[in-house]
Amino acid sequence: MGRSKENNELDPFVKYGVFKKAFTNVNLFKSQKNFLAAHVLIFSILEDRVTAAYVVCYRALNQRNPPQYNELSKIAFRNLVSNLTVMGVLDELLAEKIRNAAIKRNKLTHEMMWRLDCFSEEDVNEVRYLINKVNKMRRYFVKIHKK
């Protein structure tokens, strides 16, 4: 996750503004048919949402931050997805879709020089769908685990 500790402590309204600007840029890039830029940015949003879901759901289960809270950026994305699956936040089907999207992103990013047109609007829309699903499952999980 690329969010710094200082950004974690931002006012919720400020965070909302950051997300709004990010999604506005995704839409701008899509309208310009710059699917590479749109995909890079929207996948970053997915990584942030998965990390946030991990923290919030861990807190809901344990009434405290995860042990590695100060080092979240060092946790591999696939491990965060696996942790959310083990906790019961994500079902295996969604977790697999997220892992596959990450594998595709990594593969195509490494080949990017040769495949500048490797991402499509469908790829961007699929990641947006995954963000929506992660957010929905996080909210549901927290709701049922409120104490």
Phi and psi restraints in degrees (value plus and minus 20) as a CYANA .aco file:
   2 GLY   PHI    -109.1   -69.1
   2 GLY   PSI     -17.6    22.4
   3 ARG   PHI     -99.9   -59.9
   3 ARG   PSI     108.1   148.1
   4 SER   PHI    -100.6   -60.6
   4 SER   PSI     147.4   187.4
   5 LYS   PHI     -79.2   -39.2
   5 LYS   PSI     -59.2   -19.2
   6 GLU   PHI     -81.5   -41.5
   6 GLU   PSI     -59.5   -19.5
   7 ASN   PHI     -89.4   -49.4
   7 ASN   PSI     -51.3   -11.3
   8 ASN   PHI     -80.8   -40.8
   8 ASN   PSI     -52.2   -12.2
   9 GLU   PHI    -113.9   -73.9
   9 GLU   PSI     -11.6    28.4
  10 LEU   PHI     -87.2   -47.2
  10 LEU   PSI     132.8   172.8
  11 ASP   PHI     -77.9   -37.9
  11 ASP   PSI     119.9   159.9
  12 PRO   PHI     -74.4   -34.4
  12 PRO   PSI     -54.2   -14.2
  13 PHE   PHI     -87.0   -47.0
  13 PHE   PSI     -58.0   -18.0
  14 VAL   PHI     -85.8   -45.8
  14 VAL   PSI     -63.9   -23.9
  15 LYS   PHI     -78.6   -38.6
  15 LYS   PSI     -62.4   -22.4
  16 TYR   PHI     -76.2   -36.2
  16 TYR   PSI     -63.0   -23.0
  17 GLY   PHI     -82.5   -42.5
  17 GLY   PSI     -59.4   -19.4
  18 VAL   PHI     -84.2   -44.2
  18 VAL   PSI     -65.5   -25.5
  19 PHE   PHI     -85.5   -45.5
  19 PHE   PSI     -60.1   -20.1
  20 LYS   PHI     -81.5   -41.5
  20 LYS   PSI     -64.0   -24.0
  21 LYS   PHI     -83.8   -43.8
  21 LYS   PSI     -61.4   -21.4
  22 ALA   PHI     -82.6   -42.6
  22 ALA   PSI     -67.4   -27.4
  23 PHE   PHI     -87.1   -47.1
  23 PHE   PSI     -53.8   -13.8
  24 THR   PHI     -81.8   -41.8
  24 THR   PSI     -60.9   -20.9
  25 ASN   PHI     -88.0   -48.0
  25 ASN   PSI     -58.0   -18.0
  26 VAL   PHI     -78.1   -38.1
  26 VAL   PSI     -67.4   -27.4
  27 ASN   PHI     -83.8   -43.8
  27 ASN   PSI     -58.8   -18.8
  28 LEU   PHI     -81.4   -41.4
  28 LEU   PSI     -68.6   -28.6
  29 PHE   PHI     -80.7   -40.7
  29 PHE   PSI     -60.6   -20.6
  30 LYS   PHI     -82.4   -42.4
  30 LYS   PSI     -63.3   -23.3
  31 SER   PHI     -84.6   -44.6
  31 SER   PSI     -48.2    -8.2
  32 GLN   PHI    -106.5   -66.5
  32 GLN   PSI     -18.9    21.1
  33 LYS   PHI      41.2    81.2
  33 LYS   PSI       6.6    46.6
  34 ASN   PHI    -114.8   -74.8
  34 ASN   PSI      53.9    93.9
  35 PHE   PHI     -91.7   -51.7
  35 PHE   PSI     -44.5    -4.5
  36 LEU   PHI     -82.0   -42.0
  36 LEU   PSI     -72.8   -32.8
  37 ALA   PHI     -83.7   -43.7
  37 ALA   PSI     -62.5   -22.5
  38 ALA   PHI     -80.4   -40.4
  38 ALA   PSI     -62.5   -22.5
  39 HIS   PHI     -89.2   -49.2
  39 HIS   PSI     -62.8   -22.8
  40 VAL   PHI     -78.9   -38.9
  40 VAL   PSI     -65.7   -25.7
  41 LEU   PHI     -89.7   -49.7
  41 LEU   PSI     -65.2   -25.2
  42 ILE   PHI     -89.4   -49.4
  42 ILE   PSI     -50.7   -10.7
  43 PHE   PHI     -89.2   -49.2
  43 PHE   PSI     -54.1   -14.1
  44 SER   PHI     -82.1   -42.1
  44 SER   PSI     -59.1   -19.1
  45 ILE   PHI     -84.0   -44.0
  45 ILE   PSI     -62.8   -22.8
  46 LEU   PHI     -79.4   -39.4
  46 LEU   PSI     -65.0   -25.0
  47 GLU   PHI     -79.5   -39.5
  47 GLU   PSI     -61.6   -21.6
  48 ASP   PHI     -84.4   -44.4
  48 ASP   PSI     -63.3   -23.3
  49 ARG   PHI     -87.7   -47.7
  49 ARG   PSI     -57.3   -17.3
  50 VAL   PHI     -85.6   -45.6
  50 VAL   PSI     -63.3   -23.3
  51 THR   PHI     -84.3   -44.3
  51 THR   PSI     -64.4   -24.4
  52 ALA   PHI     -82.7   -42.7
  52 ALA   PSI     -60.4   -20.4
  53 ALA   PHI     -81.7   -41.7
  53 ALA   PSI     -61.4   -21.4
  54 TYR   PHI     -79.7   -39.7
  54 TYR   PSI     -67.8   -27.8
  55 VAL   PHI     -84.6   -44.6
  55 VAL   PSI     -69.1   -29.1
  56 VAL   PHI     -84.7   -44.7
  56 VAL   PSI     -61.9   -21.9
  57 CYS   PHI     -93.0   -53.0
  57 CYS   PSI     -55.0   -15.0
  58 TYR   PHI     -81.8   -41.8
  58 TYR   PSI     -64.1   -24.1
  59 ARG   PHI     -81.5   -41.5
  59 ARG   PSI     -60.7   -20.7
  60 ALA   PHI     -82.7   -42.7
  60 ALA   PSI     -56.9   -16.9
  61 LEU   PHI     -98.8   -58.8
  61 LEU   PSI     -57.8   -17.8
  62 ASN   PHI    -136.1   -96.1
  62 ASN   PSI     -23.0    17.0
  63 GLN   PHI      38.3    78.3
  63 GLN   PSI      10.0    50.0
  64 ARG   PHI    -181.4  -141.4
  64 ARG   PSI     147.3   187.3
  65 ASN   PHI     -89.7   -49.7
  65 ASN   PSI     135.9   175.9
  66 PRO   PHI     -79.8   -39.8
  66 PRO   PSI     130.4   170.4
  67 PRO   PHI     -75.8   -35.8
  67 PRO   PSI     -53.2   -13.2
  68 GLN   PHI    -119.3   -79.3
  68 GLN   PSI       6.2    46.2
  69 TYR   PHI     -71.7   -31.7
  69 TYR   PSI     -62.4   -22.4
  70 ASN   PHI     -95.2   -55.2
  70 ASN   PSI     -27.7    12.3
  71 GLU   PHI    -145.1  -105.1
  71 GLU   PSI      12.5    52.5
  72 LEU   PHI     -77.5   -37.5
  72 LEU   PSI     -53.3   -13.3
  73 SER   PHI     -86.3   -46.3
  73 SER   PSI     -36.0     4.0
  74 LYS   PHI    -110.1   -70.1
  74 LYS   PSI     -27.5    12.5
  75 ILE   PHI    -105.2   -65.2
  75 ILE   PSI     108.1   148.1
  76 ALA   PHI     -81.9   -41.9
  76 ALA   PSI     120.8   160.8
  77 PHE   PHI     -74.0   -34.0
  77 PHE   PSI     -64.7   -24.7
  78 ARG   PHI     -81.7   -41.7
  78 ARG   PSI     -52.1   -12.1
  79 ASN   PHI     -91.0   -51.0
  79 ASN   PSI     -56.8   -16.8
  80 LEU   PHI     -83.2   -43.2
  80 LEU   PSI     -63.0   -23.0
  81 VAL   PHI     -82.6   -42.6
  81 VAL   PSI     -63.9   -23.9
  82 SER   PHI     -83.3   -43.3
  82 SER   PSI     -61.7   -21.7
  83 ASN   PHI     -81.9   -41.9
  83 ASN   PSI     -61.1   -21.1
  84 LEU   PHI     -84.9   -44.9
  84 LEU   PSI     -53.6   -13.6
  85 THR   PHI     -90.2   -50.2
  85 THR   PSI     -65.3   -25.3
  86 VAL   PHI     -82.4   -42.4
  86 VAL   PSI     -58.4   -18.4
  87 MET   PHI     -91.2   -51.2
  87 MET   PSI     -35.2     4.8
  88 GLY   PHI      71.5   111.5
  88 GLY   PSI      -7.0    33.0
  89 VAL   PHI     -98.3   -58.3
  89 VAL   PSI     -69.9   -29.9
  90 LEU   PHI    -122.8   -82.8
  90 LEU   PSI     121.5   161.5
  91 ASP   PHI    -102.2   -62.2
  91 ASP   PSI     143.2   183.2
  92 GLU   PHI     -82.3   -42.3
  92 GLU   PSI     -54.8   -14.8
  93 LEU   PHI     -83.6   -43.6
  93 LEU   PSI     -67.3   -27.3
  94 LEU   PHI     -86.2   -46.2
  94 LEU   PSI     -61.5   -21.5
  95 ALA   PHI     -79.2   -39.2
  95 ALA   PSI     -61.3   -21.3
  96 GLU   PHI     -84.8   -44.8
  96 GLU   PSI     -60.6   -20.6
  97 LYS   PHI     -82.4   -42.4
  97 LYS   PSI     -60.8   -20.8
  98 ILE   PHI     -86.1   -46.1
  98 ILE   PSI     -65.1   -25.1
  99 ARG   PHI     -81.5   -41.5
  99 ARG   PSI     -62.0   -22.0
 100 ASN   PHI     -84.3   -44.3
 100 ASN   PSI     -60.0   -20.0
 101 ALA   PHI     -82.8   -42.8
 101 ALA   PSI     -58.6   -18.6
 102 ALA   PHI     -88.4   -48.4
 102 ALA   PSI     -61.4   -21.4
 103 ILE   PHI     -81.6   -41.6
 103 ILE   PSI     -66.2   -26.2
 104 LYS   PHI     -81.7   -41.7
 104 LYS   PSI     -66.3   -26.3
 105 ARG   PHI     -78.1   -38.1
 105 ARG   PSI     -66.5   -26.5
 106 ASN   PHI     -83.7   -43.7
 106 ASN   PSI     -65.3   -25.3
 107 LYS   PHI     -81.1   -41.1
 107 LYS   PSI     -70.0   -30.0
 108 LEU   PHI     -90.2   -50.2
 108 LEU   PSI     -52.1   -12.1
 109 THR   PHI     -85.2   -45.2
 109 THR   PSI     -59.7   -19.7
 110 HIS   PHI     -90.3   -50.3
 110 HIS   PSI     -44.7    -4.7
 111 GLU   PHI    -117.7   -77.7
 111 GLU   PSI     -14.5    25.5
 112 MET   PHI     -75.1   -35.1
 112 MET   PSI     -60.2   -20.2
 113 MET   PHI     -74.1   -34.1
 113 MET   PSI     -55.8   -15.8
 114 TRP   PHI    -112.7   -72.7
 114 TRP   PSI     -31.9     8.1
 115 ARG   PHI    -157.7  -117.7
 115 ARG   PSI      41.2    81.2
 116 LEU   PHI     -82.9   -42.9
 116 LEU   PSI     -39.1     0.9
 117 ASP   PHI    -125.4   -85.4
 117 ASP   PSI       7.6    47.6
 118 CYS   PHI     -93.9   -53.9
 118 CYS   PSI     -40.4    -0.4
 119 PHE   PHI    -121.7   -81.7
 119 PHE   PSI     126.2   166.2
 120 SER   PHI    -140.4  -100.4
 120 SER   PSI     151.7   191.7
 121 GLU   PHI     -81.7   -41.7
 121 GLU   PSI     -54.9   -14.9
 122 GLU   PHI     -81.4   -41.4
 122 GLU   PSI     -59.9   -19.9
 123 ASP   PHI     -82.2   -42.2
 123 ASP   PSI     -63.8   -23.8
 124 VAL   PHI     -84.2   -44.2
 124 VAL   PSI     -64.8   -24.8
 125 ASN   PHI     -84.8   -44.8
 125 ASN   PSI     -55.2   -15.2
 126 GLU   PHI     -84.6   -44.6
 126 GLU   PSI     -61.8   -21.8
 127 VAL   PHI     -87.0   -47.0
 127 VAL   PSI     -58.0   -18.0
 128 ARG   PHI     -81.0   -41.0
 128 ARG   PSI     -61.6   -21.6
 129 TYR   PHI     -79.5   -39.5
 129 TYR   PSI     -64.1   -24.1
 130 LEU   PHI     -83.3   -43.3
 130 LEU   PSI     -59.5   -19.5
 131 ILE   PHI     -79.9   -39.9
 131 ILE   PSI     -67.3   -27.3
 132 ASN   PHI     -79.9   -39.9
 132 ASN   PSI     -63.0   -23.0
 133 LYS   PHI     -86.0   -46.0
 133 LYS   PSI     -64.0   -24.0
 134 VAL   PHI     -80.6   -40.6
 134 VAL   PSI     -66.2   -26.2
 135 ASN   PHI     -81.5   -41.5
 135 ASN   PSI     -62.5   -22.5
 136 LYS   PHI     -84.2   -44.2
 136 LYS   PSI     -65.5   -25.5
 137 MET   PHI     -88.7   -48.7
 137 MET   PSI     -55.0   -15.0
 138 ARG   PHI     -82.9   -42.9
 138 ARG   PSI     -68.9   -28.9
 139 ARG   PHI     -80.2   -40.2
 139 ARG   PSI     -62.8   -22.8
 140 TYR   PHI     -83.8   -43.8
 140 TYR   PSI     -65.1   -25.1
 141 PHE   PHI     -80.2   -40.2
 141 PHE   PSI     -67.1   -27.1
 142 VAL   PHI     -83.6   -43.6
 142 VAL   PSI     -60.3   -20.3
 143 LYS   PHI     -81.0   -41.0
 143 LYS   PSI     -63.8   -23.8
 144 ILE   PHI     -98.6   -58.6
 144 ILE   PSI     -35.8     4.2
 145 HIS   PHI    -126.3   -86.3
 145 HIS   PSI     -10.2    29.8
 146 LYS   PHI     -84.8   -44.8
 146 LYS   PSI     118.0   158.0
